[in-house]
C-alpha cells in the first residue's frame, strides 16, 4: 500500500505534514515528501488527505477473554472483586468461551488502533487460534497461581508451559510470542515463583507479573517476606534475571524503582483500571525519570471496561498531573511513546512501534477532519487530549489491514457478538 499526501508522526514522534509512506512485504519501505520512483510497486494507493498516520498501539497488559465479564463485576474493591465475582465466573468459562471472547476483544482492539496485546489468561490454544484468524499479534502467557509446597517442575502446568513455548513462540511469522507468568506474589508461593524464574531464564523468555497493584497487596507482602516489597521480593529470588513486564506498580517505592530501572523491566501502567478499582496512582514521573520503560495497558474488561488505548492515553496524560499537583509532568510525546514504542519493546518486538523505514508496518490511520481535531496547533496534543479511538479509520498489522472503515477482514463481528452475549448469559445463569 502507498499512503499519499498523509500527515505522520515520524520515528521521533514529531509531526510531519504531506508525506508519502510505502508499505511492502510487511514492512515500511519508503517515507518521503514526494512519490517514490517505484510508486507502482506498492499496489493500492491510499489518499491521505485529512488523515494522520502513526504507529499502531501495543496493549502491554490485559486479559482478553475477560471481555465476557464486561459490566459484570462493579463497584467493589480488588480482593472482593476477585474472590467473590471474577474467579467464580472464570471457573465456569470453557476453552470455547475464551476463544469467542478473545475474538471480540481483538475486534475492539483493531477498531481502536491496537495490533498486539500482552495477554495473561488461560486457554492459550484458543487465544492463539483467535489471534491467527484476526491476523494480529499477541504475547501470550498462561496464568500461574500455585501454593502447593513442591517444585514447579513437578506440576502439570510446567509441562504445559514447555509445550506452549515449543509450539507457539515465534509462530505465525513471529506475531506470536510466549511469556512466562507469575500471577502475583500473593497468589503463588516462593517455591513456585523461584522455579518459574529459573525456567524462564533457561528458556530466555520474559515473565509477566502483577506487582503492587494495591496498597494492601504491597503491605501484606512486606509482612510475609521480612519487610520486602513485591519488587524486592521478586528481585531476591531471581525473577528479574529475565525481562519482566510488571503490571500496575501503583505502590512501588524509590528502592523498587531503582531495581526496575537497573533490571530493564517494563512497567505497564493501567490508569483506567487503577482508577475504577480505586487502587491508586503509580509514580509515573519517577519511573520515567529513572529510565524505566513505561508502557500502557487496559487491563481486563471487568475493570476498564474497553480496549480503547486512546482513553488510557488521555488518562495517563491527565490523572497523574492532578495527583502530583504538577501540570508540567508527563508530556504528550511521552504518553504516545508509552502506547506505541514502549509497548512494542515490552513485548520484545524491537522492529515495531515506530514509523521508520525497515520497521514492521504496524500502523494506525486517524481521521483528523472532525471538530475535536480543529485547530491542529500541536497534533501530539490533539492525539492525547482530544483524539479518540473512534477516530481510527485503518489499522494495519505487519502490512496487512485488520480494520478499515468499519470492516474487520479476519473477524465476523456480528457472529462474535452473538456468541459472546449468549455465553455470558449462560455463565451467569450457572452461578
C-alpha positions as CSV (number, residue, x, y, z in Angstrom):
1,X,0.0,0.0,0.0
2,X,1.2,3.5,-0.8
3,X,-0.1,6.3,1.5
4,X,-0.1,9.6,-0.4
5,X,-0.1,13.2,1.0
6,X,-0.6,11.9,4.6
7,X,0.5,13.6,7.8
8,X,2.6,11.3,10.0
9,X,4.3,11.0,13.4
10,X,7.9,10.1,12.4
11,X,10.3,7.9,14.2
12,X,10.9,10.7,16.8
13,X,7.1,11.1,17.2
14,X,7.4,14.5,15.6
15,X,4.7,15.7,13.2
16,X,5.5,15.8,9.5
17,X,2.8,17.0,7.0
18,X,2.2,15.8,3.5
19,X,4.3,12.7,3.4
20,X,4.3,9.6,1.3
21,X,4.7,6.2,3.0
22,X,5.2,2.9,1.2
23,X,4.5,-0.5,2.7
24,X,5.8,-3.6,1.1
25,X,6.3,-7.2,2.3
26,X,5.0,-6.3,5.8
27,X,7.5,-3.5,6.4
28,X,7.7,0.2,5.9
29,X,9.7,0.5,2.7
30,X,9.6,4.3,2.0
31,X,9.0,7.6,3.7
32,X,9.4,10.9,1.9
33,X,7.8,14.2,0.9
34,X,7.3,13.1,-2.7
35,X,6.2,10.0,-4.5
36,X,8.8,7.2,-4.7
37,X,10.2,6.4,-8.2
38,X,8.7,2.9,-8.0
39,X,5.3,4.0,-6.8
40,X,3.5,1.4,-8.9
41,X,5.3,-1.4,-6.9
42,X,3.3,-0.6,-3.7
43,X,-0.1,-1.7,-5.0
44,X,-3.1,0.1,-3.6
45,X,-2.9,3.9,-3.3
46,X,-4.4,5.3,-0.1
47,X,-5.4,9.0,-0.3
48,X,-4.1,10.5,3.0
49,X,-5.8,13.9,2.8
50,X,-7.3,14.7,6.2
51,X,-5.6,11.7,7.7
52,X,-2.7,11.2,10.2
53,X,-0.6,8.1,10.2
54,X,1.1,7.0,13.5
55,X,2.5,3.8,15.0
56,X,-0.2,1.2,16.0
57,X,-0.7,0.7,19.7
58,X,0.5,-2.2,21.8
59,X,-1.5,-3.2,24.8
60,X,1.1,-4.2,27.4
61,X,-1.2,-5.7,30.0
62,X,-4.7,-7.2,29.5
63,X,-6.8,-10.3,29.9
64,X,-8.6,-10.5,26.6
65,X,-11.2,-13.3,27.4
66,X,-12.4,-11.2,30.3
67,X,-14.5,-9.4,27.7
68,X,-17.2,-11.8,28.8
69,X,-17.2,-10.1,32.2
70,X,-17.8,-6.5,30.8
71,X,-20.2,-4.8,33.2
72,X,-20.5,-7.9,35.5
73,X,-18.2,-7.1,38.5
74,X,-18.7,-3.5,39.5
75,X,-18.2,-1.1,42.5
76,X,-16.2,-3.4,44.8
77,X,-12.5,-3.4,46.0
78,X,-10.0,-5.6,44.2
79,X,-9.9,-8.6,46.6
80,X,-13.7,-8.8,46.9
81,X,-13.9,-8.3,43.1
82,X,-11.6,-11.2,42.6
83,X,-12.7,-13.6,45.3
84,X,-16.5,-13.1,45.1
85,X,-17.1,-12.2,41.5
86,X,-14.3,-12.7,38.9
87,X,-12.9,-16.0,40.0
88,X,-16.2,-17.8,40.4
89,X,-17.3,-16.5,36.9
90,X,-14.0,-17.6,35.4
91,X,-14.4,-21.1,36.9
92,X,-17.4,-21.6,34.6
93,X,-15.6,-20.5,31.4
94,X,-14.8,-23.2,28.8
95,X,-12.0,-23.0,26.3
96,X,-14.6,-22.1,23.6
97,X,-15.8,-19.3,25.8
98,X,-12.2,-18.0,25.9
99,X,-11.9,-18.2,22.1
100,X,-15.0,-16.2,21.3
101,X,-14.3,-13.6,24.0
102,X,-10.8,-13.2,22.6
103,X,-12.1,-12.6,19.1
104,X,-14.4,-9.8,20.4
105,X,-11.5,-8.2,22.3
106,X,-9.3,-8.4,19.2
107,X,-12.0,-6.7,17.1
108,X,-12.3,-3.9,19.7
109,X,-8.5,-3.5,19.7
110,X,-8.2,-3.3,16.0
111,X,-11.1,-0.8,15.8
112,X,-9.2,1.5,18.2
113,X,-5.8,1.2,16.6
114,X,-4.1,-1.6,18.6
115,X,-2.4,-4.5,16.9
116,X,-0.9,-6.5,19.8
117,X,-1.6,-7.5,23.4
118,X,0.4,-8.9,26.3
119,X,-2.3,-11.2,27.4
120,X,-2.3,-13.1,30.7
121,X,-5.0,-15.7,30.9
122,X,-5.9,-19.4,30.3
123,X,-6.9,-21.4,27.2
124,X,-3.7,-20.5,25.3
125,X,-4.5,-22.7,22.3
126,X,-7.9,-21.0,21.8
127,X,-6.4,-17.5,22.2
128,X,-3.7,-18.1,19.7
129,X,-6.2,-19.5,17.3
130,X,-8.3,-16.3,17.6
131,X,-5.2,-14.1,17.1
132,X,-4.2,-16.0,14.0
133,X,-7.6,-15.7,12.4
134,X,-7.6,-11.9,13.1
135,X,-4.0,-11.6,11.7
136,X,-2.9,-9.7,14.8
137,X,-0.2,-10.2,17.4
138,X,0.0,-11.5,21.0
139,X,2.5,-12.0,23.7
140,X,0.7,-14.9,25.3
141,X,1.2,-16.3,28.8
142,X,-0.7,-19.0,30.7
143,X,-1.7,-17.7,34.2
144,X,0.1,-19.4,37.1
145,X,-1.4,-19.4,40.6
146,X,0.1,-22.1,42.9
147,X,0.5,-22.7,46.7
148,X,1.5,-26.4,47.0
149,X,4.9,-26.8,48.6
150,X,6.6,-28.7,45.8
151,X,8.8,-27.7,42.9
152,X,7.1,-26.1,39.9
153,X,8.7,-28.6,37.6
154,X,6.5,-31.3,39.2
155,X,3.3,-29.5,38.3
156,X,1.4,-30.4,35.1
157,X,1.4,-26.7,34.4
158,X,5.2,-26.7,33.9
159,X,4.9,-29.4,31.2
160,X,2.1,-27.5,29.6
161,X,4.2,-24.3,29.5
162,X,7.1,-26.2,27.9
163,X,4.6,-27.4,25.2
164,X,3.2,-23.8,24.7
165,X,6.7,-22.4,24.3
166,X,7.8,-25.0,21.7
167,X,4.5,-24.8,19.8
168,X,3.9,-21.1,19.8
169,X,6.9,-18.9,20.5
170,X,7.7,-17.3,17.2
171,X,4.6,-18.8,15.5
172,X,2.6,-17.1,12.8
173,X,5.7,-15.4,11.3
174,X,6.7,-14.1,14.7
175,X,3.4,-12.5,15.5
176,X,3.0,-14.9,18.5
177,X,5.5,-14.6,21.3
178,X,5.3,-16.5,24.6
179,X,6.0,-15.1,28.1
180,X,6.1,-17.0,31.4
181,X,3.8,-15.9,34.1
182,X,3.6,-15.4,37.9
183,X,0.1,-14.1,38.5
184,X,1.2,-12.2,41.6
185,X,3.2,-12.5,44.8
186,X,0.0,-13.2,46.8
187,X,-1.2,-16.0,44.5
188,X,1.9,-18.2,44.4
189,X,4.4,-19.4,47.0
190,X,8.1,-18.7,47.0
191,X,9.0,-22.2,45.6
192,X,6.7,-21.6,42.6
193,X,8.0,-18.1,42.0
194,X,11.6,-19.1,42.2
195,X,11.2,-22.1,39.9
196,X,9.3,-20.0,37.3
197,X,12.2,-17.5,37.3
198,X,14.7,-20.3,36.7
199,X,12.6,-21.9,33.9
200,X,12.1,-18.6,32.2
201,X,15.8,-17.8,32.4
202,X,16.7,-21.2,30.9
203,X,14.2,-20.5,28.1
204,X,15.4,-17.0,27.6
205,X,11.9,-15.6,27.9
206,X,10.2,-12.8,29.8
207,X,7.9,-13.0,32.8
208,X,4.6,-11.1,33.1
209,X,3.5,-10.3,36.7
210,X,1.0,-8.2,38.6
211,X,3.1,-6.1,41.0
212,X,2.0,-3.7,43.8
213,X,-1.4,-3.1,42.3
214,X,-3.0,-2.2,45.7
215,X,-1.7,-0.8,49.0
216,X,-2.9,-3.9,50.8
217,X,-1.0,-6.3,48.4
218,X,2.1,-4.2,48.8
219,X,2.0,-4.0,52.6
220,X,0.9,-7.6,53.1
221,X,3.9,-8.8,51.0
222,X,6.2,-6.9,53.4
223,X,4.6,-8.7,56.3
224,X,5.2,-12.1,54.6
225,X,8.7,-11.5,53.5
226,X,10.6,-9.7,56.2
227,X,9.8,-6.2,55.0
228,X,10.4,-6.8,51.3
229,X,8.1,-5.2,48.8
230,X,6.9,-7.3,45.9
231,X,9.6,-5.9,43.6
232,X,12.3,-6.5,46.3
233,X,10.9,-10.0,46.9
234,X,11.0,-11.0,43.3
235,X,14.5,-9.5,43.0
236,X,15.7,-11.6,45.9
237,X,14.6,-14.8,44.3
238,X,16.0,-14.1,40.8
239,X,12.8,-13.3,38.9
240,X,14.4,-10.1,37.5
241,X,17.2,-12.2,35.9
242,X,14.9,-12.1,32.8
243,X,12.9,-9.2,31.3
244,X,9.8,-8.5,33.3
245,X,6.5,-6.8,32.4
246,X,5.5,-5.5,35.8
247,X,1.8,-4.6,35.6
248,X,0.4,-1.8,37.7
249,X,3.3,-0.8,40.1
250,X,1.0,1.6,41.8
251,X,2.6,1.4,45.2
252,X,6.3,0.9,44.3
253,X,8.8,2.9,46.4
254,X,12.1,4.6,45.4
255,X,14.1,1.4,46.0
256,X,11.7,-0.6,43.9
257,X,12.0,2.0,41.0
258,X,15.8,1.7,41.3
259,X,15.5,-2.1,40.9
260,X,13.1,-1.9,38.0
261,X,15.4,0.5,36.1
262,X,18.6,-1.4,36.8
263,X,17.0,-4.7,35.7
264,X,15.5,-3.3,32.5
265,X,11.9,-4.1,33.5
266,X,8.9,-2.6,31.8
267,X,6.1,-1.1,33.9
268,X,2.7,-1.5,32.3
269,X,0.5,1.3,33.5
270,X,-3.2,0.7,33.7
271,X,-4.7,4.1,34.6
272,X,-8.3,3.3,33.8
273,X,-8.3,0.1,35.8
274,X,-6.5,1.6,38.7
275,X,-9.0,4.5,38.9
276,X,-12.0,2.2,38.5
277,X,-10.8,-0.2,41.3
278,X,-9.6,2.7,43.4
279,X,-6.1,1.2,43.5
280,X,-4.2,4.4,43.4
281,X,-1.8,6.4,41.2
282,X,1.5,5.0,40.0
283,X,4.6,7.3,40.4
284,X,4.9,7.7,36.7
285,X,7.2,10.7,36.6
286,X,9.7,8.9,38.9
287,X,9.6,5.8,36.7
288,X,10.2,7.9,33.6
289,X,13.0,9.9,35.3
290,X,14.7,6.7,36.4
291,X,14.7,5.4,32.8
292,X,12.2,2.6,33.3
293,X,10.5,1.6,30.1
294,X,6.9,2.6,30.6
295,X,4.0,1.1,28.5
296,X,0.2,1.2,28.7
297,X,-2.3,-1.5,29.2
298,X,-6.1,-1.6,29.5
299,X,-6.3,-4.5,32.0
300,X,-9.3,-6.7,31.7
301,X,-12.8,-5.6,30.6
302,X,-14.2,-6.1,34.1
303,X,-12.1,-3.2,35.3
304,X,-11.8,-0.8,32.4
305,X,-14.3,-1.6,30.5
306,X,-13.0,-1.2,26.9
307,X,-9.9,-1.8,24.8
308,X,-9.6,1.8,23.6
309,X,-6.0,2.7,24.5
310,X,-6.7,6.3,23.4
311,X,-8.8,6.5,26.6
312,X,-5.8,5.3,28.6
313,X,-3.5,7.7,26.8
314,X,-5.8,10.6,27.9
315,X,-5.8,9.3,31.5
316,X,-2.1,8.9,31.5
317,X,-1.8,12.5,30.3
318,X,-4.1,13.9,33.0
319,X,-4.7,12.0,36.2
320,X,-1.0,11.8,37.3
321,X,-0.7,15.6,36.8
322,X,-3.7,16.0,39.2
323,X,-2.3,13.5,41.7
324,X,1.1,15.2,41.8
325,X,-0.3,18.7,41.6
326,X,2.1,19.4,38.8
327,X,0.8,20.2,35.2
328,X,4.3,20.0,33.8
329,X,4.9,16.3,34.3
330,X,4.4,13.7,31.5
331,X,4.4,15.2,28.1
332,X,2.1,14.2,25.3
333,X,5.0,12.7,23.4
334,X,5.9,10.5,26.5
335,X,2.3,9.3,26.6
336,X,2.3,8.4,22.9
337,X,5.6,6.6,23.3
338,X,4.3,4.5,26.1
339,X,1.3,3.4,24.0
340,X,3.5,2.6,20.9
341,X,7.2,2.0,21.1
342,X,7.1,1.3,24.9
343,X,4.6,-1.5,24.4
344,X,6.5,-2.9,21.5
345,X,9.7,-3.0,23.5
346,X,7.9,-4.6,26.4
347,X,6.8,-7.4,24.1
348,X,10.3,-7.9,22.7
349,X,9.3,-6.5,19.3
350,X,12.4,-4.4,18.5
351,X,11.3,-3.9,14.9
352,X,7.9,-2.5,15.8
353,X,6.4,0.7,17.2
354,X,7.9,3.4,15.0
355,X,7.1,4.9,11.7
356,X,10.5,4.3,10.2
357,X,11.9,2.6,7.1
358,X,12.7,-1.0,7.8
359,X,10.3,-1.4,10.7
360,X,7.3,-3.6,10.7
361,X,4.2,-1.9,9.2
362,X,2.1,-1.8,12.3
363,X,0.2,1.4,11.6
364,X,-2.8,3.3,12.6
365,X,-4.5,6.0,10.5
366,X,-6.7,8.6,12.1
367,X,-9.4,10.8,10.6
368,X,-8.4,14.4,11.6
369,X,-11.3,16.2,9.9
370,X,-13.6,16.0,12.9
371,X,-14.4,19.0,15.1
372,X,-12.3,17.8,18.0
373,X,-9.2,18.0,15.9
374,X,-9.6,21.6,14.9
375,X,-7.3,23.6,15.1
376,X,-4.3,21.3,14.9
377,X,-1.9,23.7,16.6
378,X,0.0,20.7,18.1
379,X,-1.0,17.3,16.7
380,X,0.6,15.4,19.5
381,X,-1.6,17.2,22.0
382,X,-4.6,16.6,19.9
383,X,-3.9,12.8,19.8
384,X,-3.6,12.6,23.6
385,X,-6.2,15.1,24.8
386,X,-8.9,15.4,22.1
387,X,-8.4,12.3,20.0
388,X,-10.5,9.1,20.4
389,X,-10.2,5.5,19.3
390,X,-13.3,6.2,17.2
391,X,-11.1,8.5,15.0
392,X,-9.3,5.4,13.8
393,X,-10.2,4.6,10.2
394,X,-7.5,2.0,9.4
395,X,-5.4,-0.4,11.4
396,X,-2.5,-2.4,9.8
397,X,-0.5,-5.2,11.3
398,X,2.6,-6.4,9.5
399,X,1.4,-4.6,6.4
400,X,-2.0,-6.3,6.5
401,X,-5.2,-4.3,7.0
402,X,-7.0,-5.7,10.1
403,X,-9.6,-2.9,10.3
404,X,-10.8,-0.4,7.8
405,X,-13.8,1.8,7.8
406,X,-16.0,-0.5,9.9
407,X,-14.8,-3.7,8.3
408,X,-12.8,-6.4,10.0
409,X,-11.3,-8.7,7.3
410,X,-10.5,-11.5,9.8
411,X,-13.5,-11.3,12.1
412,X,-17.2,-11.8,11.6
413,X,-18.2,-9.2,14.2
414,X,-21.9,-10.0,14.3
415,X,-21.3,-13.7,14.8
416,X,-18.8,-13.0,17.5
417,X,-21.1,-10.6,19.4
418,X,-23.9,-13.1,19.3
419,X,-21.6,-15.9,20.7
420,X,-20.2,-13.7,23.5
421,X,-23.7,-12.5,24.6
422,X,-25.1,-16.0,24.7
423,X,-22.1,-17.4,26.6
424,X,-22.1,-14.6,29.2
425,X,-25.8,-15.2,29.9
426,X,-25.1,-19.0,30.2
427,X,-22.3,-18.5,32.7
428,X,-24.3,-16.0,34.8
429,X,-27.2,-18.5,34.9
430,X,-24.8,-21.2,36.3
431,X,-23.5,-19.1,39.2
